[in-house]
Amino acid sequence: MFKNGRSQAVRIPRAFELPGTEAIMRKEGERLVIEPAKRKSLSAVLATLKPMDEDLATIVDRPAEAVDL
């Protein structure tokens, strides 16, 4: 363990490397548990997006042109 600014930090050996880029940390009594964060579903990610306030251009929906194959 070492200090990083005003925080205490722990260097994790390669043998204990976690997948992904985010982790969840919690205390269980005197134990500190670090585990990989579960991947969010697409619907969960989309639910965090803020609505757009700008008006988008109208798109004319034309039928597809015939193509000779």
N, C-alpha and C positions, 0 to 999 in steps of 0.2 A: 504494500500500500504506500501511497505517496500523496502529497498535497498538490493540487492543481488550482492555483489562486486560493480562494477561501474554501474550496471543496476538497473532500478526500476522494481519491481515485484508486482504482484497482486495475492492474495490467492483467489481461486475460491471456494465458498461454495458448498457443496455436492449437494444442490438443483439445481445448475446450471452446474453440471458436464457434460462434452461433451463426446460423444462416440469416440472410436478410440484412437490413440496415436499422431495424428498431427492436428494442427489447423491453420487457416489463420487469420491474424490480419491486419486490415486496419483502416485508419482514415477517417471519414466522417465529415468534418468540425471540430468541437470540440469533436466529439464522437469517441470513440475507439470501433470497432466492432470485436468480436472474434467469429469465427464459425468453425465447424468441417471441416477438409479438405475432399474433395470428394475422394472416393476410386478410384484408378487408374485401368483401365482395364488391363488384362493380356498383350495385345498387346502393351500398353503404357509402361508397366514395361519392357517387353522384348526389346523394342526399346532403352532403356537406357543402355543395356548391351554392353560391348565392345567385339569385335570379338576375338576369341581365336587364338593365333599364333602357337600353337603346333599341330603337326600331330597326328591324332588319328589312332589306329590300324584298319586294314581292317577287316570287319566282313563278314564272309562267310554266305551267305543267302541260307541255305539248305531247301529243302521241309520238311514239317512236317512228322513225322513217323506215320504209320497207328496204330490205337488203337482199340482193340476189346472191345466193350461195352457190 
